[in-house]
Amino acid sequence: MNKEDYFIQQFTNQTKLIGDDAAVVGNMVYSQDAFFENVHFKREWMSLKQIASKAMLVNISDAIAMNAKPLYALLTVAIPKDFSTSDLRKLANGFKKVANDYGIKIIGGDTISNEKLDISITIISQTSNPKYRADAKIGDLVCYTGTLGSCKKDLKKLLKGKKVPSKAKFIKPKLKGDFFYDISKYVNASLDISDGLFFELQRVSKASKVGFEFFDEISPEVGTSGEEYEMLFTFPKKHLEKVMLSAKNHKVPLNIFAKVIKGSYKTTAKNHHF
């Protein structure tokens, strides 16, 4: 049993707002992600500034996936009792740097004392044209930005006690917001790749009630690499030239790997949640 899906299902009967990267209420978009020590990261892997920075970036990624511009952030931080004022300053600087880069105002939240560092962030965004997982159309092309696979390799290194470069995507996700906002008018369905390409495709399949015809085989190293935070989206073939031109202008590699067909898709890969 996928306990995450089961738990979420306890609330989906009450509202239709649940089921995407964020909840759209009017023209406002609300997203929240947890970033917990020993679940999403270990403190020896990253500096405190890097931890705070990634916590912000993975939340902003959800807003981008919904074609929403982040405006405000609420931070909840469980702070280890042994943190010094220097530690707190480094952590705060990570939050502030990313907030400044994306024009986000940190407007509040909560802090508590804890045995480990746990972070939960709510991002409040705005959109006039939200994008959902449920709008993939038969005949759409399916693609993702960037390259996949490096984050899984880096995670394996870190779990073995090895180091990875500070510029590695696992440490600092490379978001593609400017590109995605530019092409959003051509996009039907979208989400970001947090749990791996195969799992995200399964989500699109379930939401849109469609299947996929793959152009080439995708290796497990690519398809099950999580923490990538690349964009996965579908769009009509008639817009291919415009999408490719935008990708070139923004220097974003595109991988068009499948088309949407009738049917369904379910991955056989093991789910890493719970």
FENMO-V887794 format. One record per residue. RES is the residue in three letters. NEAR is the number of other C-alpha atoms within 10 Angstrom. Layout:
# FENMO-V887794
res={RES	RES}
near={NEAR	NEAR}
This chain:
# FENMO-V887794
res={MET	ASN	LYS	GLU	ASP	TYR	PHE	ILE	GLN	GLN	PHE	THR	ASN	GLN	THR	LYS	LEU	ILE	GLY	ASP	ASP	ALA	ALA	VAL	VAL	GLY	ASN	MET	VAL	TYR	SER	GLN	ASP	ALA	PHE	PHE	GLU	ASN	VAL	HIS	PHE	LYS	ARG	GLU	TRP	MET	SER	LEU	LYS	GLN	ILE	ALA	SER	LYS	ALA	MET	LEU	VAL	ASN	ILE	SER	ASP	ALA	ILE	ALA	MET	ASN	ALA	LYS	PRO	LEU	TYR	ALA	LEU	LEU	THR	VAL	ALA	ILE	PRO	LYS	ASP	PHE	SER	THR	SER	ASP	LEU	ARG	LYS	LEU	ALA	ASN	GLY	PHE	LYS	LYS	VAL	ALA	ASN	ASP	TYR	GLY	ILE	LYS	ILE	ILE	GLY	GLY	ASP	THR	ILE	SER	ASN	GLU	LYS	LEU	ASP	ILE	SER	ILE	THR	ILE	ILE	SER	GLN	THR	SER	ASN	PRO	LYS	TYR	ARG	ALA	ASP	ALA	LYS	ILE	GLY	ASP	LEU	VAL	CYS	TYR	THR	GLY	THR	LEU	GLY	SER	CYS	LYS	LYS	ASP	LEU	LYS	LYS	LEU	LEU	LYS	GLY	LYS	LYS	VAL	PRO	SER	LYS	ALA	LYS	PHE	ILE	LYS	PRO	LYS	LEU	LYS	GLY	ASP	PHE	PHE	TYR	ASP	ILE	SER	LYS	TYR	VAL	ASN	ALA	SER	LEU	ASP	ILE	SER	ASP	GLY	LEU	PHE	PHE	GLU	LEU	GLN	ARG	VAL	SER	LYS	ALA	SER	LYS	VAL	GLY	PHE	GLU	PHE	PHE	ASP	GLU	ILE	SER	PRO	GLU	VAL	GLY	THR	SER	GLY	GLU	GLU	TYR	GLU	MET	LEU	PHE	THR	PHE	PRO	LYS	LYS	HIS	LEU	GLU	LYS	VAL	MET	LEU	SER	ALA	LYS	ASN	HIS	LYS	VAL	PRO	LEU	ASN	ILE	PHE	ALA	LYS	VAL	ILE	LYS	GLY	SER	TYR	LYS	THR	THR	ALA	LYS	ASN	HIS	HIS	PHE}
near={7	10	10	10	11	10	10	12	13	9	12	12	9	9	8	11	12	15	17	21	24	28	20	22	11	10	12	18	24	21	22	20	18	17	21	18	16	11	10	12	17	16	13	10	18	17	17	21	20	20	27	23	23	22	26	26	21	24	24	30	27	27	30	28	30	31	28	27	22	26	18	18	25	17	20	17	22	19	18	14	12	11	12	10	9	9	15	13	12	18	19	15	17	20	23	19	16	18	21	11	8	15	13	20	16	17	10	12	13	10	13	11	14	13	11	17	21	23	20	19	21	21	25	23	24	21	19	11	12	24	26	25	25	19	18	28	19	19	17	22	25	24	18	21	22	17	14	23	19	18	24	20	14	20	21	12	13	16	11	9	11	11	14	17	10	13	10	13	19	21	22	20	20	17	21	20	19	12	19	25	16	14	18	21	14	17	22	20	25	31	29	26	27	19	18	27	26	22	23	22	25	19	19	27	23	16	17	19	19	21	22	23	16	13	10	8	9	13	9	13	15	18	22	26	23	25	23	26	30	25	25	23	27	27	27	18	14	11	15	14	10	12	21	15	12	17	19	13	10	14	12	17	13	17	14	17	16	19	22	23	19	14	12	16	20	13	14	8	12	8	14	10	10	7}
